[in-house]
Amino acid sequence: MEVIINEVVLEARHVQRWKFHDRSRTLPRVPIVLTVTEDENQWWRFECCLIEGGMHCIRCSEWSGFVGPRINARLTLYAQEDGENFHRMKVIMRD
């Protein structure tokens, strides 16, 4: 079963960073690099850290490059599944 960490409609402000609550409570409290894929053909590595208020933040040049062409898309980030060392995401482009 896929467990959702969080969802967002990407806006221009997200190019710099995405602050979110980890609804799955699966992300560590220490800085990590999330290995992320949508289809297991293309992979990204996003820096993620815990910030004020118990929120997490993703920000790095790879994140900025990822978000830029996907403004207005809906992104869902999922927790790692058993036996996997990466996170899945779903991106739905919107008009």
C-alpha positions, 0 to 999 in steps of 0.5 A, a space after each residue: 500500500 502506498 503511503 503518502 508523505 505529502 502532496 502539492 500543486 507546484 508553484 513558482 515559489 517551489 522552485 527554491 524550496 518546498 516546505 511540507 509536513 511529513 504526513 507519513 512520519 517516515 522521514 528521519 529528523 536528520 538531513 538526507 538525500 531522497 532518491 526519487 523516481 516516477 517510473 524507475 527510468 528517470 531518477 532524481 536526488 533531492 536534499 531534504 532536512 527538518 526545519 522549524 515547526 517539525 516541517 521538512 524542506 526539499 531544496 537543491 539545484 536538482 530540485 529547482 531544475 525538476 520543478 521549473 518545467 512542472 509549474 502547476 503540476 500536482 506532485 505526490 511524494 510517497 514513503 519508501 516501501 518495504 525493501 526499496 531504498 527510494 521514494 516514488 512520486 506521481 506527477 500529474 501535469 495540469 493545464 
